[in-house]
């Protein structure tokens, strides 16, 4: 298991768990980051991670990406 922020562009993986405070977990779940979902890293730009999750393209900060374990 590793943080989403450590994945390279083009890699696909499955979300294993979400860490952090309860409000952080709820926010990430509202964006589609739920355990069992597939996630594809599109690119890393300026400290942000651009990903495809649940048929949507989403940008999350590196700090948030470190809380998403794949």
PDB file of N, H, CA, C and O in Angstrom:
ATOM      1  N   UNK A   1       0.847  -1.175   0.000  1.00  0.00           N
ATOM      2  CA  UNK A   1       0.000   0.000   0.000  1.00  0.00           C
ATOM      3  C   UNK A   1       0.895   1.241   0.000  1.00  0.00           C
ATOM      4  O   UNK A   1       1.924   1.281   0.675  1.00  0.00           O
ATOM      5  N   UNK A   2       0.480   2.257  -0.774  1.00  0.00           N
ATOM      6  H   UNK A   2      -0.356   2.224  -1.322  1.00  0.00           H
ATOM      7  CA  UNK A   2       1.245   3.503  -0.852  1.00  0.00           C
ATOM      8  C   UNK A   2       0.288   4.671  -1.048  1.00  0.00           C
ATOM      9  O   UNK A   2      -0.854   4.466  -1.459  1.00  0.00           O
ATOM     10  N   UNK A   3       0.738   5.907  -0.758  1.00  0.00           N
ATOM     11  H   UNK A   3       1.666   6.073  -0.424  1.00  0.00           H
ATOM     12  CA  UNK A   3      -0.121   7.070  -0.977  1.00  0.00           C
ATOM     13  C   UNK A   3      -0.323   7.332  -2.470  1.00  0.00           C
ATOM     14  O   UNK A   3       0.561   7.056  -3.281  1.00  0.00           O
ATOM     15  N   UNK A   4      -1.472   7.858  -2.818  1.00  0.00           N
ATOM     16  H   UNK A   4      -2.190   8.083  -2.159  1.00  0.00           H
ATOM     17  CA  UNK A   4      -1.797   8.222  -4.196  1.00  0.00           C
ATOM     18  C   UNK A   4      -0.743   9.170  -4.777  1.00  0.00           C
ATOM     19  O   UNK A   4      -0.432   9.097  -5.966  1.00  0.00           O
ATOM     20  N   UNK A   5      -0.201  10.048  -3.951  1.00  0.00           N
ATOM     21  H   UNK A   5      -0.454  10.107  -2.985  1.00  0.00           H
ATOM     22  CA  UNK A   5       0.794  11.026  -4.414  1.00  0.00           C
ATOM     23  C   UNK A   5       2.055  10.368  -4.954  1.00  0.00           C
ATOM     24  O   UNK A   5       2.793  11.003  -5.708  1.00  0.00           O
ATOM     25  N   UNK A   6       2.325   9.120  -4.595  1.00  0.00           N
ATOM     26  H   UNK A   6       1.725   8.605  -3.982  1.00  0.00           H
ATOM     27  CA  UNK A   6       3.529   8.419  -5.033  1.00  0.00           C
ATOM     28  C   UNK A   6       3.344   7.693  -6.372  1.00  0.00           C
ATOM     29  O   UNK A   6       4.319   7.212  -6.949  1.00  0.00           O
ATOM     30  N   UNK A   7       2.116   7.612  -6.866  1.00  0.00           N
ATOM     31  H   UNK A   7       1.324   8.003  -6.397  1.00  0.00           H
ATOM     32  CA  UNK A   7       1.880   6.949  -8.153  1.00  0.00           C
ATOM     33  C   UNK A   7       2.418   7.804  -9.291  1.00  0.00           C
ATOM     34  O   UNK A   7       2.419   9.032  -9.206  1.00  0.00           O
ATOM     35  N   UNK A   8       2.873   7.155 -10.353  1.00  0.00           N
ATOM     36  H   UNK A   8       2.872   6.157 -10.422  1.00  0.00           H
ATOM     37  CA  UNK A   8       3.364   7.863 -11.534  1.00  0.00           C
ATOM     38  C   UNK A   8       2.209   8.115 -12.501  1.00  0.00           C
ATOM     39  O   UNK A   8       1.195   7.418 -12.462  1.00  0.00           O
ATOM     40  N   UNK A   9       2.369   9.110 -13.363  1.00  0.00           N
ATOM     41  H   UNK A   9       3.193   9.676 -13.395  1.00  0.00           H
ATOM     42  CA  UNK A   9       1.352   9.424 -14.368  1.00  0.00           C
ATOM     43  C   UNK A   9       1.112   8.198 -15.239  1.00  0.00           C
ATOM     44  O   UNK A   9       2.053   7.531 -15.670  1.00  0.00           O
ATOM     45  N   UNK A  10      -0.169   7.912 -15.492  1.00  0.00           N
ATOM     46  H   UNK A  10      -0.934   8.453 -15.142  1.00  0.00           H
ATOM     47  CA  UNK A  10      -0.550   6.779 -16.322  1.00  0.00           C
ATOM     48  C   UNK A  10      -0.844   5.513 -15.540  1.00  0.00           C
ATOM     49  O   UNK A  10      -1.409   4.569 -16.092  1.00  0.00           O
ATOM     50  N   UNK A  11      -0.472   5.471 -14.263  1.00  0.00           N
ATOM     51  H   UNK A  11      -0.012   6.238 -13.815  1.00  0.00           H
ATOM     52  CA  UNK A  11      -0.723   4.276 -13.446  1.00  0.00           C
ATOM     53  C   UNK A  11      -2.178   4.207 -13.001  1.00  0.00           C
ATOM     54  O   UNK A  11      -2.815   5.226 -12.731  1.00  0.00           O
ATOM     55  N   UNK A  12      -2.685   2.982 -12.930  1.00  0.00           N
ATOM     56  H   UNK A  12      -2.168   2.155 -13.149  1.00  0.00           H
ATOM     57  CA  UNK A  12      -4.036   2.717 -12.423  1.00  0.00           C
ATOM     58  C   UNK A  12      -3.903   1.893 -11.156  1.00  0.00           C
ATOM     59  O   UNK A  12      -3.048   1.012 -11.073  1.00  0.00           O
ATOM     60  N   UNK A  13      -4.742   2.174 -10.171  1.00  0.00           N
ATOM     61  H   UNK A  13      -5.437   2.890 -10.239  1.00  0.00           H
ATOM     62  CA  UNK A  13      -4.720   1.429  -8.931  1.00  0.00           C
ATOM     63  C   UNK A  13      -6.104   1.477  -8.306  1.00  0.00           C
ATOM     64  O   UNK A  13      -6.988   2.185  -8.790  1.00  0.00           O
ATOM     65  N   UNK A  14      -6.288   0.726  -7.233  1.00  0.00           N
ATOM     66  H   UNK A  14      -5.570   0.151  -6.840  1.00  0.00           H
ATOM     67  CA  UNK A  14      -7.557   0.693  -6.502  1.00  0.00           C
ATOM     68  C   UNK A  14      -7.352   1.355  -5.148  1.00  0.00           C
ATOM     69  O   UNK A  14      -6.363   1.089  -4.464  1.00  0.00           O
ATOM     70  N   UNK A  15      -8.288   2.216  -4.761  1.00  0.00           N
ATOM     71  H   UNK A  15      -9.091   2.432  -5.316  1.00  0.00           H
ATOM     72  CA  UNK A  15      -8.207   2.896  -3.462  1.00  0.00           C
ATOM     73  C   UNK A  15      -8.459   1.868  -2.362  1.00  0.00           C
ATOM     74  O   UNK A  15      -9.467   1.162  -2.376  1.00  0.00           O
ATOM     75  N   UNK A  16      -7.525   1.795  -1.405  1.00  0.00           N
ATOM     76  H   UNK A  16      -6.707   2.369  -1.393  1.00  0.00           H
ATOM     77  CA  UNK A  16      -7.636   0.837  -0.299  1.00  0.00           C
ATOM     78  C   UNK A  16      -8.288   1.474   0.928  1.00  0.00           C
ATOM     79  O   UNK A  16      -9.172   0.887   1.552  1.00  0.00           O
ATOM     80  N   UNK A  17      -7.831   2.695   1.265  1.00  0.00           N
ATOM     81  H   UNK A  17      -7.113   3.171   0.758  1.00  0.00           H
ATOM     82  CA  UNK A  17      -8.425   3.388   2.417  1.00  0.00           C
ATOM     83  C   UNK A  17      -8.121   4.880   2.334  1.00  0.00           C
ATOM     84  O   UNK A  17      -7.225   5.319   1.613  1.00  0.00           O
ATOM     85  N   UNK A  18      -8.901   5.643   3.100  1.00  0.00           N
ATOM     86  H   UNK A  18      -9.629   5.287   3.686  1.00  0.00           H
ATOM     87  CA  UNK A  18      -8.743   7.096   3.174  1.00  0.00           C
ATOM     88  C   UNK A  18      -8.378   7.432   4.610  1.00  0.00           C
ATOM     89  O   UNK A  18      -9.056   7.007   5.546  1.00  0.00           O
ATOM     90  N   UNK A  19      -7.297   8.201   4.784  1.00  0.00           N
ATOM     91  H   UNK A  19      -6.746   8.546   4.024  1.00  0.00           H
ATOM     92  CA  UNK A  19      -6.871   8.605   6.121  1.00  0.00           C
ATOM     93  C   UNK A  19      -7.273  10.046   6.410  1.00  0.00           C
ATOM     94  O   UNK A  19      -7.920  10.699   5.591  1.00  0.00           O
ATOM     95  N   UNK A  20      -6.887  10.525   7.568  1.00  0.00           N
ATOM     96  H   UNK A  20      -6.361   9.995   8.233  1.00  0.00           H
ATOM     97  CA  UNK A  20      -7.148  11.918   7.934  1.00  0.00           C
ATOM     98  C   UNK A  20      -8.354  12.076   8.842  1.00  0.00           C
ATOM     99  O   UNK A  20      -8.946  11.099   9.302  1.00  0.00           O
ATOM    100  N   UNK A  21      -8.698  13.328   9.088  1.00  0.00           N
ATOM    101  H   UNK A  21      -8.216  14.121   8.715  1.00  0.00           H
ATOM    102  CA  UNK A  21      -9.835  13.649   9.951  1.00  0.00           C
ATOM    103  C   UNK A  21     -11.141  13.271   9.262  1.00  0.00           C
ATOM    104  O   UNK A  21     -11.182  13.081   8.047  1.00  0.00           O
ATOM    105  N   UNK A  22     -12.203  13.166  10.051  1.00  0.00           N
ATOM    106  H   UNK A  22     -12.169  13.321  11.038  1.00  0.00           H
ATOM    107  CA  UNK A  22     -13.510  12.756   9.514  1.00  0.00           C
ATOM    108  C   UNK A  22     -13.997  13.712   8.425  1.00  0.00           C
ATOM    109  O   UNK A  22     -14.551  13.270   7.419  1.00  0.00           O
ATOM    110  N   UNK A  23     -13.797  15.018   8.618  1.00  0.00           N
ATOM    111  H   UNK A  23     -13.347  15.378   9.436  1.00  0.00           H
ATOM    112  CA  UNK A  23     -14.250  15.986   7.609  1.00  0.00           C
ATOM    113  C   UNK A  23     -13.464  15.838   6.304  1.00  0.00           C
ATOM    114  O   UNK A  23     -14.012  16.031   5.219  1.00  0.00           O
ATOM    115  N   UNK A  24     -12.177  15.494   6.417  1.00  0.00           N
ATOM    116  H   UNK A  24     -11.732  15.337   7.299  1.00  0.00           H
ATOM    117  CA  UNK A  24     -11.354  15.259   5.225  1.00  0.00           C
ATOM    118  C   UNK A  24     -11.851  14.033   4.481  1.00  0.00           C
ATOM    119  O   UNK A  24     -11.962  14.052   3.256  1.00  0.00           O
ATOM    120  N   UNK A  25     -12.152  12.963   5.215  1.00  0.00           N
ATOM    121  H   UNK A  25     -12.063  12.948   6.211  1.00  0.00           H
ATOM    122  CA  UNK A  25     -12.664  11.739   4.601  1.00  0.00           C
ATOM    123  C   UNK A  25     -13.976  12.010   3.857  1.00  0.00           C
ATOM    124  O   UNK A  25     -14.165  11.555   2.729  1.00  0.00           O
ATOM    125  N   UNK A  26     -14.874  12.754   4.500  1.00  0.00           N
ATOM    126  H   UNK A  26     -14.720  13.124   5.416  1.00  0.00           H
ATOM    127  CA  UNK A  26     -16.171  13.067   3.876  1.00  0.00           C
ATOM    128  C   UNK A  26     -15.968  13.888   2.603  1.00  0.00           C
ATOM    129  O   UNK A  26     -16.627  13.641   1.594  1.00  0.00           O
ATOM    130  N   UNK A  27     -15.064  14.858   2.647  1.00  0.00           N
ATOM    131  H   UNK A  27     -14.528  15.059   3.467  1.00  0.00           H
ATOM    132  CA  UNK A  27     -14.795  15.689   1.473  1.00  0.00           C
ATOM    133  C   UNK A  27     -14.275  14.833   0.321  1.00  0.00           C
ATOM    134  O   UNK A  27     -14.751  14.956  -0.808  1.00  0.00           O
ATOM    135  N   UNK A  28     -13.301  13.967   0.602  1.00  0.00           N
ATOM    136  H   UNK A  28     -12.914  13.868   1.519  1.00  0.00           H
ATOM    137  CA  UNK A  28     -12.736  13.116  -0.444  1.00  0.00           C
ATOM    138  C   UNK A  28     -13.777  12.135  -0.978  1.00  0.00           C
ATOM    139  O   UNK A  28     -13.809  11.861  -2.178  1.00  0.00           O
ATOM    140  N   UNK A  29     -14.629  11.603  -0.099  1.00  0.00           N
ATOM    141  H   UNK A  29     -14.604  11.825   0.876  1.00  0.00           H
ATOM    142  CA  UNK A  29     -15.700  10.706  -0.549  1.00  0.00           C
ATOM    143  C   UNK A  29     -16.668  11.439  -1.470  1.00  0.00           C
ATOM    144  O   UNK A  29     -17.165  10.856  -2.433  1.00  0.00           O
ATOM    145  N   UNK A  30     -16.939  12.706  -1.187  1.00  0.00           N
ATOM    146  H   UNK A  30     -16.534  13.180  -0.404  1.00  0.00           H
ATOM    147  CA  UNK A  30     -17.854  13.481  -2.039  1.00  0.00           C
ATOM    148  C   UNK A  30     -17.273  13.703  -3.435  1.00  0.00           C
ATOM    149  O   UNK A  30     -18.015  13.917  -4.393  1.00  0.00           O
ATOM    150  N   UNK A  31     -15.928  13.652  -3.546  1.00  0.00           N
ATOM    151  H   UNK A  31     -15.326  13.479  -2.767  1.00  0.00           H
ATOM    152  CA  UNK A  31     -15.272  13.787  -4.850  1.00  0.00           C
ATOM    153  C   UNK A  31     -15.178  12.452  -5.586  1.00  0.00           C
ATOM    154  O   UNK A  31     -14.792  12.413  -6.754  1.00  0.00           O
ATOM    155  N   UNK A  32     -15.533  11.348  -4.901  1.00  0.00           N
ATOM    156  H   UNK A  32     -15.847  11.380  -3.952  1.00  0.00           H
ATOM    157  CA  UNK A  32     -15.499  10.033  -5.528  1.00  0.00           C
ATOM    158  C   UNK A  32     -14.392   9.130  -5.042  1.00  0.00           C
ATOM    159  O   UNK A  32     -14.256   8.007  -5.529  1.00  0.00           O
ATOM    160  N   UNK A  33     -13.589   9.593  -4.085  1.00  0.00           N
ATOM    161  H   UNK A  33     -13.699  10.505  -3.689  1.00  0.00           H
ATOM    162  CA  UNK A  33     -12.496   8.780  -3.550  1.00  0.00           C
ATOM    163  C   UNK A  33     -13.033   7.874  -2.447  1.00  0.00           C
ATOM    164  O   UNK A  33     -13.006   8.235  -1.271  1.00  0.00           O
ATOM    165  N   UNK A  34     -13.518   6.705  -2.829  1.00  0.00           N
ATOM    166  H   UNK A  34     -13.540   6.411  -3.785  1.00  0.00           H
ATOM    167  CA  UNK A  34     -14.040   5.730  -1.872  1.00  0.00           C
ATOM    168  C   UNK A  34     -13.274   4.415  -2.037  1.00  0.00           C
ATOM    169  O   UNK A  34     -12.889   4.059  -3.151  1.00  0.00           O
ATOM    170  N   UNK A  35     -13.053   3.694  -0.935  1.00  0.00           N
ATOM    171  H   UNK A  35     -13.366   3.983  -0.031  1.00  0.00           H
ATOM    172  CA  UNK A  35     -12.340   2.414  -1.034  1.00  0.00           C
ATOM    173  C   UNK A  35     -13.014   1.484  -2.042  1.00  0.00           C
ATOM    174  O   UNK A  35     -14.238   1.354  -2.071  1.00  0.00           O
ATOM    175  N   UNK A  36     -12.186   0.842  -2.867  1.00  0.00           N
ATOM    176  H   UNK A  36     -11.192   0.947  -2.843  1.00  0.00           H
ATOM    177  CA  UNK A  36     -12.692  -0.059  -3.894  1.00  0.00           C
ATOM    178  C   UNK A  36     -12.798   0.580  -5.270  1.00  0.00           C
ATOM    179  O   UNK A  36     -12.965  -0.121  -6.267  1.00  0.00           O
ATOM    180  N   UNK A  37     -12.703   1.915  -5.334  1.00  0.00           N
ATOM    181  H   UNK A  37     -12.567   2.485  -4.524  1.00  0.00           H
ATOM    182  CA  UNK A  37     -12.792   2.624  -6.620  1.00  0.00           C
ATOM    183  C   UNK A  37     -11.454   2.592  -7.341  1.00  0.00           C
ATOM    184  O   UNK A  37     -10.398   2.622  -6.710  1.00  0.00           O
ATOM    185  N   UNK A  38     -11.506   2.532  -8.672  1.00  0.00           N
ATOM    186  H   UNK A  38     -12.364   2.508  -9.185  1.00  0.00           H
ATOM    187  CA  UNK A  38     -10.295   2.636  -9.483  1.00  0.00           C
ATOM    188  C   UNK A  38      -9.911   4.102  -9.599  1.00  0.00           C
ATOM    189  O   UNK A  38     -10.772   4.980  -9.672  1.00  0.00           O
ATOM    190  N   UNK A  39      -8.608   4.355  -9.615  1.00  0.00           N
ATOM    191  H   UNK A  39      -7.910   3.643  -9.556  1.00  0.00           H
ATOM    192  CA  UNK A  39      -8.108   5.718  -9.777  1.00  0.00           C
ATOM    193  C   UNK A  39      -6.933   5.674 -10.746  1.00  0.00           C
ATOM    194  O   UNK A  39      -6.071   4.800 -10.650  1.00  0.00           O
ATOM    195  N   UNK A  40      -6.903   6.624 -11.681  1.00  0.00           N
ATOM    196  H   UNK A  40      -7.603   7.334 -11.759  1.00  0.00           H
ATOM    197  CA  UNK A  40      -5.829   6.728 -12.667  1.00  0.00           C
ATOM    198  C   UNK A  40      -5.180   8.095 -12.503  1.00  0.00           C
ATOM    199  O   UNK A  40      -5.867   9.116 -12.524  1.00  0.00           O
ATOM    200  N   UNK A  41      -3.860   8.119 -12.340  1.00  0.00           N
ATOM    201  H   UNK A  41      -3.302   7.289 -12.323  1.00  0.00           H
ATOM    202  CA  UNK A  41      -3.138   9.390 -12.234  1.00  0.00           C
ATOM    203  C   UNK A  41      -2.895   9.915 -13.642  1.00  0.00           C
ATOM    204  O   UNK A  41      -2.294   9.233 -14.472  1.00  0.00           O
ATOM    205  N   UNK A  42      -3.368  11.137 -13.908  1.00  0.00           N
ATOM    206  H   UNK A  42      -3.856  11.692 -13.234  1.00  0.00           H
ATOM    207  CA  UNK A  42      -3.171  11.775 -15.209  1.00  0.00           C
ATOM    208  C   UNK A  42      -1.838  12.511 -15.219  1.00  0.00           C
ATOM    209  O   UNK A  42      -1.028  12.316 -16.125  1.00  0.00           O
ATOM    210  N   UNK A  43      -1.603  13.359 -14.212  1.00  0.00           N
ATOM    211  H   UNK A  43      -2.261  13.517 -13.475  1.00  0.00           H
ATOM    212  CA  UNK A  43      -0.344  14.089 -14.152  1.00  0.00           C
ATOM    213  C   UNK A  43      -0.135  14.711 -12.775  1.00  0.00           C
ATOM    214  O   UNK A  43      -1.038  14.751 -11.940  1.00  0.00           O
ATOM    215  N   UNK A  44       1.083  15.191 -12.571  1.00  0.00           N
ATOM    216  H   UNK A  44       1.817  15.158 -13.249  1.00  0.00           H
ATOM    217  CA  UNK A  44       1.456  15.947 -11.370  1.00  0.00           C
ATOM    218  C   UNK A  44       1.818  17.349 -11.859  1.00  0.00           C
ATOM    219  O   UNK A  44       2.759  17.515 -12.635  1.00  0.00           O
ATOM    220  N   UNK A  45       1.070  18.353 -11.405  1.00  0.00           N
ATOM    221  H   UNK A  45       0.305  18.218 -10.775  1.00  0.00           H
ATOM    222  CA  UNK A  45       1.319  19.729 -11.850  1.00  0.00           C
ATOM    223  C   UNK A  45       1.374  20.648 -10.631  1.00  0.00           C
ATOM    224  O   UNK A  45       0.407  20.755  -9.878  1.00  0.00           O
ATOM    225  N   UNK A  46       2.507  21.302 -10.449  1.00  0.00           N
ATOM    226  H   UNK A  46       3.293  21.216 -11.061  1.00  0.00           H
ATOM    227  CA  UNK A  46       2.651  22.303  -9.395  1.00  0.00           C
ATOM    228  C   UNK A  46       2.257  21.846  -8.010  1.00  0.00           C
ATOM    229  O   UNK A  46       1.642  22.613  -7.268  1.00  0.00           O
ATOM    230  N   UNK A  47       2.587  20.622  -7.634  1.00  0.00           N
ATOM    231  H   UNK A  47       3.086  19.999  -8.236  1.00  0.00           H
ATOM    232  CA  UNK A  47       2.243  20.124  -6.310  1.00  0.00           C
ATOM    233  C   UNK A  47       0.863  19.518  -6.225  1.00  0.00           C
ATOM    234  O   UNK A  47       0.490  18.984  -5.180  1.00  0.00           O
ATOM    235  N   UNK A  48       0.088  19.585  -7.306  1.00  0.00           N
ATOM    236  H   UNK A  48       0.391  20.018  -8.155  1.00  0.00           H
ATOM    237  CA  UNK A  48      -1.230  18.971  -7.336  1.00  0.00           C
ATOM    238  C   UNK A  48      -1.179  17.672  -8.136  1.00  0.00           C
ATOM    239  O   UNK A  48      -0.331  17.496  -9.011  1.00  0.00           O
ATOM    240  N   UNK A  49      -2.100  16.770  -7.820  1.00  0.00           N
ATOM    241  H   UNK A  49      -2.789  16.913  -7.109  1.00  0.00           H
ATOM    242  CA  UNK A  49      -2.198  15.504  -8.538  1.00  0.00           C
ATOM    243  C   UNK A  49      -3.528  15.505  -9.286  1.00  0.00           C
ATOM    244  O   UNK A  49      -4.587  15.665  -8.679  1.00  0.00           O
ATOM    245  N   UNK A  50      -3.469  15.325 -10.602  1.00  0.00           N
ATOM    246  H   UNK A  50      -2.609  15.195 -11.095  1.00  0.00           H
ATOM    247  CA  UNK A  50      -4.672  15.264 -11.431  1.00  0.00           C
ATOM    248  C   UNK A  50      -4.991  13.789 -11.646  1.00  0.00           C
ATOM    249  O   UNK A  50      -4.146  13.030 -12.122  1.00  0.00           O
ATOM    250  N   UNK A  51      -6.225  13.377 -11.290  1.00  0.00           N
ATOM    251  H   UNK A  51      -6.911  13.993 -10.903  1.00  0.00           H
ATOM    252  CA  UNK A  51      -6.598  11.968 -11.396  1.00  0.00           C
ATOM    253  C   UNK A  51      -7.971  11.816 -12.052  1.00  0.00           C
ATOM    254  O   UNK A  51      -8.783  12.741 -12.061  1.00  0.00           O
ATOM    255  N   UNK A  52      -8.204  10.629 -12.596  1.00  0.00           N
ATOM    256  H   UNK A  52      -7.544   9.877 -12.588  1.00  0.00           H
ATOM    257  CA  UNK A  52      -9.540  10.226 -13.037  1.00  0.00           C
ATOM    258  C   UNK A  52     -10.072   9.280 -11.982  1.00  0.00           C
ATOM    259  O   UNK A  52      -9.444   8.269 -11.667  1.00  0.00           O
ATOM    260  N   UNK A  53     -11.241   9.614 -11.432  1.00  0.00           N
ATOM    261  H   UNK A  53     -11.750  10.435 -11.688  1.00  0.00           H
ATOM    262  CA  UNK A  53     -11.891   8.743 -10.458  1.00  0.00           C
ATOM    263  C   UNK A  53     -13.389   8.811 -10.721  1.00  0.00           C
ATOM    264  O   UNK A  53     -13.954   9.899 -10.835  1.00  0.00           O
ATOM    265  N   UNK A  54     -14.024   7.669 -10.817  1.00  0.00           N
ATOM    266  H   UNK A  54     -13.565   6.785 -10.725  1.00  0.00           H
ATOM    267  CA  UNK A  54     -15.469   7.583 -11.076  1.00  0.00           C
ATOM    268  C   UNK A  54     -15.888   8.416 -12.285  1.00  0.00           C
ATOM    269  O   UNK A  54     -16.842   9.191 -12.208  1.00  0.00           O
ATOM    270  N   UNK A  55     -15.184   8.259 -13.388  1.00  0.00           N
ATOM    271  H   UNK A  55     -14.410   7.630 -13.451  1.00  0.00           H
ATOM    272  CA  UNK A  55     -15.505   8.943 -14.650  1.00  0.00           C
ATOM    273  C   UNK A  55     -15.370  10.464 -14.579  1.00  0.00           C
ATOM    274  O   UNK A  55     -15.891  11.164 -15.446  1.00  0.00           O
ATOM    275  N   UNK A  56     -14.681  10.986 -13.565  1.00  0.00           N
ATOM    276  H   UNK A  56     -14.257  10.417 -12.860  1.00  0.00           H
ATOM    277  CA  UNK A  56     -14.459  12.431 -13.445  1.00  0.00           C
ATOM    278  C   UNK A  56     -12.975  12.710 -13.297  1.00  0.00           C
ATOM    279  O   UNK A  56     -12.229  11.904 -12.742  1.00  0.00           O
ATOM    280  N   UNK A  57     -12.560  13.859 -13.798  1.00  0.00           N
ATOM    281  H   UNK A  57     -13.166  14.514 -14.249  1.00  0.00           H
ATOM    282  CA  UNK A  57     -11.166  14.299 -13.627  1.00  0.00           C
ATOM    283  C   UNK A  57     -11.142  15.272 -12.459  1.00  0.00           C
ATOM    284  O   UNK A  57     -11.877  16.259 -12.443  1.00  0.00           O
ATOM    285  N   UNK A  58     -10.287  14.985 -11.478  1.00  0.00           N
ATOM    286  H   UNK A  58      -9.690  14.183 -11.491  1.00  0.00           H
ATOM    287  CA  UNK A  58     -10.240  15.763 -10.246  1.00  0.00           C
ATOM    288  C   UNK A  58      -8.788  16.109  -9.931  1.00  0.00           C
ATOM    289  O   UNK A  58      -7.892  15.289 -10.132  1.00  0.00           O
ATOM    290  N   UNK A  59      -8.558  17.329  -9.436  1.00  0.00           N
ATOM    291  H   UNK A  59      -9.286  17.995  -9.273  1.00  0.00           H
ATOM    292  CA  UNK A  59      -7.235  17.730  -8.958  1.00  0.00           C
ATOM    293  C   UNK A  59      -7.277  17.807  -7.439  1.00  0.00           C
ATOM    294  O   UNK A  59      -8.170  18.427  -6.860  1.00  0.00           O
ATOM    295  N   UNK A  60      -6.302  17.170  -6.802  1.00  0.00           N
ATOM    296  H   UNK A  60      -5.577  16.666  -7.272  1.00  0.00           H
ATOM    297  CA  UNK A  60      -6.189  17.250  -5.344  1.00  0.00           C
ATOM    298  C   UNK A  60      -4.770  17.680  -4.994  1.00  0.00           C
ATOM    299  O   UNK A  60      -3.822  17.404  -5.729  1.00  0.00           O
ATOM    300  N   UNK A  61      -4.643  18.354  -3.868  1.00  0.00           N
ATOM    301  H   UNK A  61      -5.413  18.579  -3.271  1.00  0.00           H
ATOM    302  CA  UNK A  61      -3.314  18.794  -3.433  1.00  0.00           C
ATOM    303  C   UNK A  61      -2.482  17.576  -3.030  1.00  0.00           C
ATOM    304  O   UNK A  61      -3.017  16.499  -2.766  1.00  0.00           O
ATOM    305  N   UNK A  62      -1.186  17.768  -2.990  1.00  0.00           N
ATOM    306  H   UNK A  62      -0.752  18.643  -3.205  1.00  0.00           H
ATOM    307  CA  UNK A  62      -0.300  16.668  -2.597  1.00  0.00           C
ATOM    308  C   UNK A  62      -0.612  16.208  -1.184  1.00  0.00           C
ATOM    309  O   UNK A  62      -0.541  15.013  -0.899  1.00  0.00           O
ATOM    310  N   UNK A  63      -0.960  17.142  -0.280  1.00  0.00           N
ATOM    311  H   UNK A  63      -1.018  18.113  -0.511  1.00  0.00           H
ATOM    312  CA  UNK A  63      -1.298  16.761   1.102  1.00  0.00           C
ATOM    313  C   UNK A  63      -2.515  15.852   1.137  1.00  0.00           C
ATOM    314  O   UNK A  63      -2.544  14.870   1.879  1.00  0.00           O
ATOM    315  N   UNK A  64      -3.527  16.182   0.329  1.00  0.00           N
ATOM    316  H   UNK A  64      -3.504  16.980  -0.274  1.00  0.00           H
ATOM    317  CA  UNK A  64      -4.729  15.336   0.272  1.00  0.00           C
ATOM    318  C   UNK A  64      -4.378  13.990  -0.352  1.00  0.00           C
ATOM    319  O   UNK A  64      -4.834  12.948   0.120  1.00  0.00           O
ATOM    320  N   UNK A  65      -3.564  14.006  -1.418  1.00  0.00           N
ATOM    321  H   UNK A  65      -3.194  14.852  -1.802  1.00  0.00           H
ATOM    322  CA  UNK A  65      -3.187  12.773  -2.100  1.00  0.00           C
ATOM    323  C   UNK A  65      -2.396  11.840  -1.182  1.00  0.00           C
ATOM    324  O   UNK A  65      -2.412  10.624  -1.374  1.00  0.00           O
ATOM    325  N   UNK A  66      -1.710  12.396  -0.194  1.00  0.00           N
ATOM    326  H   UNK A  66      -1.697  13.384  -0.038  1.00  0.00           H
ATOM    327  CA  UNK A  66      -0.953  11.571   0.757  1.00  0.00           C
ATOM    328  C   UNK A  66      -1.882  10.831   1.707  1.00  0.00           C
ATOM    329  O   UNK A  66      -1.461   9.851   2.322  1.00  0.00           O
ATOM    330  N   UNK A  67      -3.135  11.266   1.849  1.00  0.00           N
ATOM    331  H   UNK A  67      -3.477  12.062   1.349  1.00  0.00           H
ATOM    332  CA  UNK A  67      -4.096  10.632   2.725  1.00  0.00           C
ATOM    333  C   UNK A  67      -4.869   9.505   2.027  1.00  0.00           C
ATOM    334  O   UNK A  67      -5.557   8.723   2.683  1.00  0.00           O
ATOM    335  N   UNK A  68      -4.752   9.427   0.708  1.00  0.00           N
ATOM    336  H   UNK A  68      -4.193  10.062   0.175  1.00  0.00           H
ATOM    337  CA  UNK A  68      -5.464   8.406  -0.071  1.00  0.00           C
ATOM    338  C   UNK A  68      -4.499   7.254  -0.331  1.00  0.00           C
ATOM    339  O   UNK A  68      -3.523   7.411  -1.064  1.00  0.00           O
ATOM    340  N   UNK A  69      -4.772   6.095   0.271  1.00  0.00           N
ATOM    341  H   UNK A  69      -5.565   5.967   0.867  1.00  0.00           H
ATOM    342  CA  UNK A  69      -3.887   4.939   0.140  1.00  0.00           C
ATOM    343  C   UNK A  69      -4.398   4.001  -0.949  1.00  0.00           C
ATOM    344  O   UNK A  69      -5.577   3.652  -0.996  1.00  0.00           O
ATOM    345  N   UNK A  70      -3.466   3.603  -1.827  1.00  0.00           N
ATOM    346  H   UNK A  70      -2.508   3.887  -1.788  1.00  0.00           H
ATOM    347  CA  UNK A  70      -3.804   2.680  -2.919  1.00  0.00           C
ATOM    348  C   UNK A  70      -2.956   1.421  -2.818  1.00  0.00           C
ATOM    349  O   UNK A  70      -3.089   0.519  -3.645  1.00  0.00           O
TER     350      UNK A  70
END
